[in-house]
C-alpha cells in the first residue's frame, strides 16, 4: 500500500507539472515535429451546389488520430504525414458524408453534396453551439463513448471533461450518480435529449438512474460550461449537457454487447437498426439490463431499459418518433458513512438497519428506491430550401415510483396514526414501514426555425411545457397495531408548473475575420404547489408563484489566423428556486430567484496535430442558491440563498496527435469560488436561538480550486488500443465556512482501458474491451455532507462521506453484424 501511495503521489505531481508549463513552450515543442514532417495535406471544402466554402466540416484520416475542422473559409490542413495516399472521411450535418482516397502534398478541392434526405439532427441544432462559439464547450462522440460503455452511468463517462466532478452513491458508477460543473451542483446543470428538457421540473435534478444504458443509444454529447446558449427547461448556471440520440443509419446493423466485472456487475444489451427501407424509412431499437451489487454494502442496482426510434426521412421532410424507458430498483445508499467508520468499515451502509425484539441487528430487505420513467418524443423537420429549415417537437414523460424504508422508533404523531388499543396512553412511538410516492406527467413542445445566409445565421425558437406532480406517502405496516387499515395514506401534496420561453439567436459575419453573436431569451414560469404538513393559520395551503426572466447574451469571435481564433462574451441568466426551497419556507421568506452575469473570453488553436483551447470566466451571482452541506430525509442536498458570490478562473484543453498512433489530450481548471460575506447558523443543543458565525470571502461548498484530467491513447499494433487516463480533483469543503475539519481531501485516480477489434468474415466486427478503474487502489471520497451543533459552548461536527470504489474492473465483448 505504501508503494502504491508513493507512486500515485508522484504521478499526481508529474501530471500537475505538465499542465503548469507555459503553453507557448508546448506549442514550440510541437512545431518542430510539424516542420520536419515528410509531407502535409491541405485543402478547401465547398458546397457542390453553390460553390460556397463550408465551415465546420470534420475531416478525419481513418485509422489514425488525425482529425481537424474546416475554418470559416472552408480550409483545413494536416502536417506530419509519412505516406502519399490516405483514406479520409469528411462529414457535416447538412451534407452527405464523403469517404475517399486522397493524396498528400497537393492543395485539394473537396465538394460535398447536400443531403438527399433530411435527418433528425437539425432538431437539436438550436440548443447547440459550434466551433466559432463565444462559450466554452467540449464534445464526446459515439466512438469515444462506445470504448467505455461497460455499464456505468452517463455522467461517469464525462468525468474527464474540463471542470467536471462526478460521484456515485454506490461507489462504482452504477445506480445514483451525480455531476458538478465548475462547482455547480446538478440542479444547476441543464440537460436536454434531442433538444427536449430532461431536468425534473420541480427539483431540477436529473436522475440518471432512470436512464440506464442510455449511452448505447447516444450519437454524441456536447457539454457547455457556464451560461451557454439559450436552451429549454431550467436555467444553466454551471453548464448544460446536450445529448443527441443515434442519427439515421443508412445501412442495417445488429449488435450484441455483454460485460461483467467487479461487485457482480453485469450488463447485457441487444440493439438493431433496419437501415434505410424503401428509400425513406428506418427503424432502430435496443433493450438493456444492468445489475450490480455496488461497492457500498447492499447498494444493489437492478436496471432495465429500452429504446425505439422509427421515422420517415425525405428530401424536404423528416418525421421521427423516439420512445425510451427506464425502470430501476436500487437499495438505498444515499445516507453516506460516518467519519469515524472510514478506516474500519469503509463500505458500511446503515440504511434499513434496525434491531429485532431479541436485540439482534437486522437490515430491512426492501429498503429500496423503485421508479419507472417513460419518455416519448415526436420530432419533425422541414427544409424549405438549402438556407431555411424549421423544426417542431412534441414530448411527453411519465414517471411513477416510490422509495420504501424501515423507520425505527418513529413518532406516531408524524403520521396521525391512532393506536388500536385506545386505552394505551403511554405508547408514542413505533417501528413502521413507509413508502414515499411520486407520480408525475410532463408534456410540451419545442420549436425552432433556422435561416442561414452568406453572412447571417439566425435561429428563433422556444418551448412550452406543463408539469403535474403528485407527492404522497403511505404507511404499509407497523410494529404496534393501529386503528387504520394498511396501506394508509398519511399525506398528499400536489404541484403544477408551466414553463415557456422564446429566444432569438444570431451570428453575423461582419468580415472574413469577425463574427458577432447575440442571444435573447424571454422565459415565463408559473408554479402552484401545496404545503406538506402543518402551515401557519394565515396561509392558504395552495401557493402560487409567477416569475418572468429576461436573459440576453452577446459576444464576438475574431479569426487571428486560419488556425487561431479569439472570443469574448457576456450573458445574463436567471433561475427559479426548486420545490424544496419553497416548501421549507413560508412567505415572505421564500428565497429570491437567482441571477448571474457570466463573462467569458478565450483562445482556440487548431492545426493538424495540435489543438488548444484557453478560456477565462467570471460568473457574478446575486442571490445564488448554494448547497450548505446538509441533506434532507431523502438524501437531497439542502440549499440556502447568499446575496453576493462569484466563481472565476481559467480552463485549458490540449490535444496533441504525436503521430497517427499516439495522441495525448488533457485539461486543467484553476478557479476561485467565493461568497463575499457568509453567515452560518448553527444549532444550539442547549436550547435558545441558533448561533451565528460570520465569514468573509469564504469558499463555496463542493467547489474545488483545481481539477484536471489527461488521457494518453496508443495504437501499438493494428486494431489494438491502449488508453491511460488520470483525473485530479483538489480539496472541496463540505460547507461554506472553509473549515479544514469539514472537507473532502484532494485525490488523483488512474484508469486503464484496452480495446481490441477483429473483423471476421460475414461479420462487421467483434470488439473486446477491458477497463481497470482506480488502478493504483486509491482510497478517495468524492461527496459528503455535514452537520454541526453547540453543546456547553463547544462545537461538534458530524461529517458523513461517500467512499468510492478502490481498484475494480469491467470487461466486455461487442459483436456487430
FENFENGI-V446765 format. One record per helix or strand. SS is the DSSP state (A for helix, B for strand). FROM is the first residue (numbers start at 1). TO is the last residue. Records with the same first field share a line. If there is no record, write none. Layout:
SS: FROM-TO, FROM-TO
This chain:
A: 2-20, 23-35, 120-127, 142-148, 154-158, 186-188, 208-211, 214-217, 262-264, 339-341, 412-414, 579-583
B: 39-47, 53-53, 58-61, 67-69, 75-81, 85-92, 95-103, 107-112, 114-114, 137-141, 164-168, 177-181, 184-184, 189-193, 196-197, 218-225, 239-245, 253-261, 265-273, 277-277, 281-292, 301-313, 317-331, 337-338, 353-355, 361-363, 368-385, 388-411, 419-419, 429-452, 456-478, 482-482, 488-509, 514-530, 542-561, 564-575, 594-606, 610-631, 637-659, 662-684, 691-699, 706-714, 720-729, 732-733, 743-744, 747-758, 765-773, 781-791, 794-803, 808-816
